[in-house]
Amino acid sequence: MPNDFPSHASDPQNAVIIGGGVIGLATAIALQRREIPTILIDSPPLAPAASWGNAGHIAIEQIEPLASRATIRSMPRRLFWRGGALSLPLRDIAAWLPFALRLVVATRPVRFARGCAALSDAMGDAMGAWRRILSGIGAADLLIEDGHYIMWESAASAAQGRARWAAADTGCASMRDATADELERLATLTSAPVAGAVHIAGSGQIADLDALGAAMRAGFDAAGGIRIEARIDRLVVEDGRAIAIAADGARYAADAMIVAGGAASGPLLEMIGHRVPIIAERGYHIQSAETGWPRDMPPVVFEDRSMIVTRFRSGLRAASFVEFGRSASPADPRKWARLRRHVAALGLSFALPGAEWMGARPTLPDYLPAIGQSGRAANLYYAFGHQHLGLTLAPTTGDAIAALVAGEAPPFDLAPFDLNRFGA
Ligand SMILES: Cc1cc2nc3c(=O)[nH]c(=O)nc-3n(C[C@H](O)[C@H](O)[C@H](O)COP(=O)(O)OP(=O)(O)OC[C@H]3O[C@@H](n4cnc5c(N)ncnc54)[C@H](O)[C@@H]3O)c2cc1C
């Protein structure tokens, strides 16, 4: 249970957050805004943080957890060696096989339905939370609320894709067929046939992720937060309270200790007895600084290729792949080569080869994040495991943790996100 210890934190004097990705930063800003002095500890990158290399899409339409029977059914045809985006590297089988077994169990219809309800609840105010956090740090211009497009290259895939999306629960977002003008515009971006497209309204994008990181760090600093560059090696419990110990031996204690280290959160929490079946679900992108792709074009999902293309201020990014493994395993250059082939086949305005990036989504087997208060120490909280939705859910997650720390009701029900669902 999350509240095995009485919350003594109704008047917390300070907080420490481990992890300075978008989840840690959003939480840090939310705490600092509540006048809880906060220290944010982030390590120099061992592996690139997903937060600054993702597709930039505020995906409020994705309230169906990917732990679904449909995902399992689609896996064989989505395998990398068959031209798809799903990769199960043999070298990492010890990491993904147990994860895959848990994933299959999590797809049971009753769990899927509960997951939809939980994500729908968490997603309800995701866009509003982005508006608030960005206007609070003077960076409202970084949020673009123009929705996005999904397009298909053949009549058959358009019919199937459109039917799939029409049947999906998309929460507060809505779908309509692209208009003739929109289809014409899409056709100017690619030499491939535009056989069909839909527009999703209600979703959005971040105008630039590097600018976002800089703005969030500056906003936290300006609010009086303290950032420390260090790697936390150990989490220990002393007198019922969690203490973080850095690689150089420095000890950090606080009324609220929050683990928000993305895919690296698992080992830390396992040190104090939590069961955390997290996996590094790795994705890849290439980015071209030079591009004629219009600045005001919302993200476009080329669904036949499982690829999303986003126009950032800093250039055009093509992202894809779901590679289950370990964060520290070497990147697979075939993934970047495949992205280049897609970009060339689509005739996108992109100066190949483009800058290469790979990073890990923190993913739990039921494709729900872990957000809550630990029962292992009176001052311990966690916020990680946001899989494909970490950018989307960052501010609302930060609001939820800040409310918990302050002893208030969180903005959405956190019971489905309790880490103890994997066993105490
Ligand atoms: C290719 C790709 C595309 C994606 N597209 C989208 C999208 O369009 N929309 C969306 O919503 N999401 C998207 N995601 C998912 C999203 O990027 C992640 O869910 C999110 O970034 C996770 O953020 P985080 O802060 O939890 O973790 P991270 O970004 O991994 O940050 C964790 C930070 O904690 C630090 N850290 C970890 N352990 C320690 C330690 N022990 N001591 C100190 N510091 C530590 C790390 O160095 C890192 O800086 C995408 C992901 C990928 C890979």
The ligand as an SDF file (V2000), in Angstrom:
LIG
                    3D

 53 58  0  0  0  0  0  0  0  0999 V2000
   12.1330    7.8750  -30.0610 C   0  0  0  0  0  0  0  0  0  0  0  0
   11.2010    8.3030  -28.9450 C   0  0  0  0  0  0  0  0  0  0  0  0
   10.0900    9.0760  -29.2490 C   0  0  0  0  0  0  0  0  0  0  0  0
    9.2180    9.4700  -28.2350 C   0  0  0  0  0  0  0  0  0  0  0  0
    8.1920   10.3150  -28.5520 N   0  0  0  0  0  0  0  0  0  0  0  0
    7.3750   10.7750  -27.5640 C   0  0  0  0  0  0  0  0  0  0  0  0
    6.3460   11.6970  -27.8780 C   0  0  0  0  0  0  0  0  0  0  0  0
    6.2180   12.1420  -29.0080 O   0  0  0  0  0  0  0  0  0  0  0  0
    5.5140   12.0930  -26.8690 N   0  0  0  0  0  0  0  0  0  0  0  0
    5.6430   11.6410  -25.5930 C   0  0  0  0  0  0  0  0  0  0  0  0
    4.8540   12.0000  -24.7310 O   0  0  0  0  0  0  0  0  0  0  0  0
    6.6740   10.8040  -25.2470 N   0  0  0  0  0  0  0  0  0  0  0  0
    7.5230   10.3620  -26.2110 C   0  0  0  0  0  0  0  0  0  0  0  0
    8.5450    9.4980  -25.9080 N   0  0  0  0  0  0  0  0  0  0  0  0
    8.6710    9.0360  -24.5130 C   0  0  0  0  0  0  0  0  0  0  0  0
    9.3270   10.0810  -23.6110 C   0  0  0  0  0  0  0  0  0  0  0  0
   10.4550   10.6320  -24.2510 O   0  0  0  0  0  0  0  0  0  0  0  0
    9.7270    9.4430  -22.2740 C   0  0  0  0  0  0  0  0  0  0  0  0
    8.6230    8.7720  -21.7000 O   0  0  0  0  0  0  0  0  0  0  0  0
   10.1880   10.5140  -21.2910 C   0  0  0  0  0  0  0  0  0  0  0  0
   11.1780   11.3150  -21.8640 O   0  0  0  0  0  0  0  0  0  0  0  0
   10.7030    9.9030  -19.9990 C   0  0  0  0  0  0  0  0  0  0  0  0
   11.1940   10.9650  -19.2240 O   0  0  0  0  0  0  0  0  0  0  0  0
   11.9410   10.7400  -17.8420 P   0  0  0  0  0  0  0  0  0  0  0  0
   12.2360   12.0700  -17.2850 O   0  0  0  0  0  0  0  0  0  0  0  0
   11.1710    9.7580  -17.0290 O   0  0  0  0  0  0  0  0  0  0  0  0
   13.2710    9.9380  -18.2430 O   0  0  0  0  0  0  0  0  0  0  0  0
   14.5840   10.4110  -18.9890 P   0  0  0  0  0  0  0  0  0  0  0  0
   14.3000   11.3200  -20.1060 O   0  0  0  0  0  0  0  0  0  0  0  0
   15.3210    9.1490  -19.3050 O   0  0  0  0  0  0  0  0  0  0  0  0
   15.3820   11.2270  -17.8990 O   0  0  0  0  0  0  0  0  0  0  0  0
   15.8910   10.6120  -16.7420 C   0  0  0  0  0  0  0  0  0  0  0  0
   17.0140   11.4850  -16.2130 C   0  0  0  0  0  0  0  0  0  0  0  0
   17.3950   10.9770  -14.9400 O   0  0  0  0  0  0  0  0  0  0  0  0
   18.7990   10.9020  -14.8640 C   0  0  0  0  0  0  0  0  0  0  0  0
   19.1470    9.8380  -13.9270 N   0  0  0  0  0  0  0  0  0  0  0  0
   18.7930    8.5340  -13.9890 C   0  0  0  0  0  0  0  0  0  0  0  0
   19.3080    7.8520  -12.9600 N   0  0  0  0  0  0  0  0  0  0  0  0
   20.0020    8.7530  -12.2240 C   0  0  0  0  0  0  0  0  0  0  0  0
   20.7800    8.6340  -11.0330 C   0  0  0  0  0  0  0  0  0  0  0  0
   20.9190    7.4530  -10.4220 N   0  0  0  0  0  0  0  0  0  0  0  0
   21.3570    9.7530  -10.5370 N   0  0  0  0  0  0  0  0  0  0  0  0
   21.1950   10.9400  -11.1590 C   0  0  0  0  0  0  0  0  0  0  0  0
   20.4830   11.0930  -12.2990 N   0  0  0  0  0  0  0  0  0  0  0  0
   19.8900   10.0150  -12.8160 C   0  0  0  0  0  0  0  0  0  0  0  0
   19.2210   10.5900  -16.3060 C   0  0  0  0  0  0  0  0  0  0  0  0
   20.5910   10.9360  -16.5400 O   0  0  0  0  0  0  0  0  0  0  0  0
   18.2570   11.4600  -17.0990 C   0  0  0  0  0  0  0  0  0  0  0  0
   18.7490   12.7590  -17.2530 O   0  0  0  0  0  0  0  0  0  0  0  0
    9.4440    9.0780  -26.8870 C   0  0  0  0  0  0  0  0  0  0  0  0
   10.5820    8.3330  -26.5850 C   0  0  0  0  0  0  0  0  0  0  0  0
   11.4630    7.9460  -27.5900 C   0  0  0  0  0  0  0  0  0  0  0  0
   12.6860    7.1540  -27.2370 C   0  0  0  0  0  0  0  0  0  0  0  0
  1  2  1  0
  2  3  1  0
  2 52  2  0
  3  4  2  0
  4  5  1  0
  4 50  1  0
  5  6  2  0
  6  7  1  0
  6 13  1  0
  7  8  2  0
  7  9  1  0
  9 10  1  0
 10 11  2  0
 10 12  1  0
 12 13  2  0
 13 14  1  0
 14 15  1  0
 14 50  1  0
 15 16  1  0
 16 17  1  0
 16 18  1  0
 18 19  1  0
 18 20  1  0
 20 21  1  0
 20 22  1  0
 22 23  1  0
 23 24  1  0
 24 25  2  0
 24 26  1  0
 24 27  1  0
 27 28  1  0
 28 29  2  0
 28 30  1  0
 28 31  1  0
 31 32  1  0
 32 33  1  0
 33 34  1  0
 33 48  1  0
 34 35  1  0
 35 36  1  0
 35 46  1  0
 36 37  1  0
 36 45  1  0
 37 38  2  0
 38 39  1  0
 39 40  1  0
 39 45  2  0
 40 41  1  0
 40 42  2  0
 42 43  1  0
 43 44  2  0
 44 45  1  0
 46 47  1  0
 46 48  1  0
 48 49  1  0
 50 51  2  0
 51 52  1  0
 52 53  1  0
M  END
$$$$
